[in-house]
């Protein structure tokens, strides 16, 4: 009896997490589509302009330097260097081939997806400043999308690690703060509209969730004696029989 309850729990929890992940992805996809439609019809212009004017009012030399540092934490060169460090660690210390594969797919695929979306929507940037890292179209923000995928994956690896719980939470909060500040820095520096940054977060979240779900599925399939599809069918069958 206890063994059956344990099996049901071990089956139900992954199914619940997958359902939440897919539900969240679908919700974010809907929000992204709505935001893109409002951007194309210029319905969000007033929202964008009001936030940009706010940042113009609070500009200082100190904030300029601070925001420049934050924006570099989401730049291609920075994320590439630290991605190589993470891949090396996963290979040497953890021997986590699946983690490496899906991390590369997440970062590389996210970069390709960003370029495709930018090309498709073709939105011009609010300003062109040669002193900041701002090349190509504006929607969605590549820095926001790339940083969310990178720091989101880093948070996932940390959460899955053997670190003490307190250190995990500090690291997770730090990653969350970095993601937020990188997005804010892009607006402050005039590289993006606020809606670009929000769109980058939404698109990045969708891609990150799908990559992590795929990684968890592969790991479960390769380590568990119970096949996911079979376990799912058994779980549904037991639920239907219990209600009959």
C-alpha angles and dihedrals in degrees: 000000000000090000091053091050090050092050091048091050092048089051098042097051097057090045090051092049092049091049091050091047094049092043091052092048092051091048092050091047090054091048091048091051091049092048092048091051092051090048093051091049092045090237092131096051094100091053092049095046094049093055093044090052090051092055091047089056095053098043116135134161090251092052090046091058094042094050091046089057092049093049090052088056086066098041124118095247093049096047091044093054094047092043088058089049091052092047091050091050093048090049100044102033106025104025084216103161094167092049090051093047096050092041089056091045089049096050098035096040091046090054092050092047090051092054092048093050092046091051093046096051096033096196116172119231122256090242140357113230115170091202093068132062100259119133129157130356125349111225116109109016110246092201092053094045095043095046092048091052094044099043090037091057090045089053090050093052091047092049089051093047130095094248120130114273093244092054090047093054093046090051092046093051090047092052091048092050091049092051091051095046093047089056092047091048091056090056094043093051092049095244095120145017115245090248089057090057094047090049090051091053092049095047092043092050092052093050093043093051093049092049094049092046090051091048092050091048093052092046092048092049093048097046106030122082088212115076112231097231093046092046090050092052091048091050093051091045092053092048092052093046092049091055095045 
